[in-house]
Amino acid sequence: MTLPIPVEEDVARLNRILREALLALAARGAAEESSRLAARAWSVLRERHAQEATRLTALLHFLTRHTAPIRQEGNQAHD
């Protein structure tokens, strides 16, 4: 029998995937759109999942400093 994964773990895993996707979006020149989506996700998480909201806050701070495409490891941004 498989034990259920706690909801907090699921939220953390989904938030990690979301942050990776938002960074990939920003790396392709859409940092502003990525920031808007991160802010929307933050508003969903802030009350019940404060730790995950804090992780999105860190991403938002990172994104606001980068208006040019962001280069990810193993990923070259296109001009």
C-alpha positions in Angstrom: 0.0 0.0 0.0 1.3 3.4 -0.9 1.1 6.1 1.7 -0.4 9.4 0.5 2.0 12.3 0.0 1.2 15.2 2.3 -0.4 18.2 0.6 2.5 20.5 1.6 4.9 18.2 -0.3 2.7 18.3 -3.4 2.4 22.1 -3.2 6.2 22.4 -2.9 6.8 20.1 -5.8 4.3 21.9 -8.0 5.7 25.3 -7.0 9.2 24.1 -7.9 8.0 23.1 -11.4 6.2 26.5 -11.7 9.3 28.4 -10.8 11.3 26.5 -13.4 8.7 27.2 -16.0 8.6 30.9 -15.1 12.4 31.1 -15.4 12.3 29.4 -18.7 9.7 31.9 -19.9 11.8 34.8 -18.7 14.8 33.3 -20.4 13.0 33.5 -23.7 12.4 37.3 -23.3 9.1 37.4 -21.4 10.4 38.4 -17.9 7.5 40.8 -17.5 4.8 38.1 -18.2 6.7 35.7 -16.0 6.6 38.2 -13.2 2.9 38.7 -13.6 2.2 35.0 -13.4 4.5 34.6 -10.4 2.6 37.4 -8.7 -0.7 35.7 -9.4 0.6 32.4 -8.0 2.0 34.2 -4.9 -1.5 35.6 -4.2 -2.9 32.0 -4.2 -0.2 30.6 -1.9 0.4 33.5 0.5 -2.1 32.6 3.2 -2.1 28.8 3.4 1.4 28.0 2.0 3.5 30.9 3.2 6.9 29.1 2.7 6.1 28.5 -0.9 4.9 32.1 -1.3 8.3 33.2 0.0 10.0 31.2 -2.6 7.9 33.0 -5.3 8.8 36.3 -3.7 12.5 35.5 -4.2 11.8 34.7 -7.8 9.9 37.9 -8.2 12.8 39.9 -6.9 15.1 38.1 -9.3 12.8 38.7 -12.3 12.3 42.4 -11.5 16.1 42.9 -11.8 16.2 41.3 -15.3 14.4 43.0 -18.1 16.7 41.3 -20.7 16.3 37.6 -21.4 17.7 35.5 -18.6 20.3 32.8 -19.4 19.7 29.5 -17.7 22.3 26.8 -17.3 22.3 24.8 -20.5 19.8 27.2 -22.2 20.9 30.1 -24.4 18.5 33.0 -24.7 17.7 34.0 -28.3 18.1 37.6 -29.5 
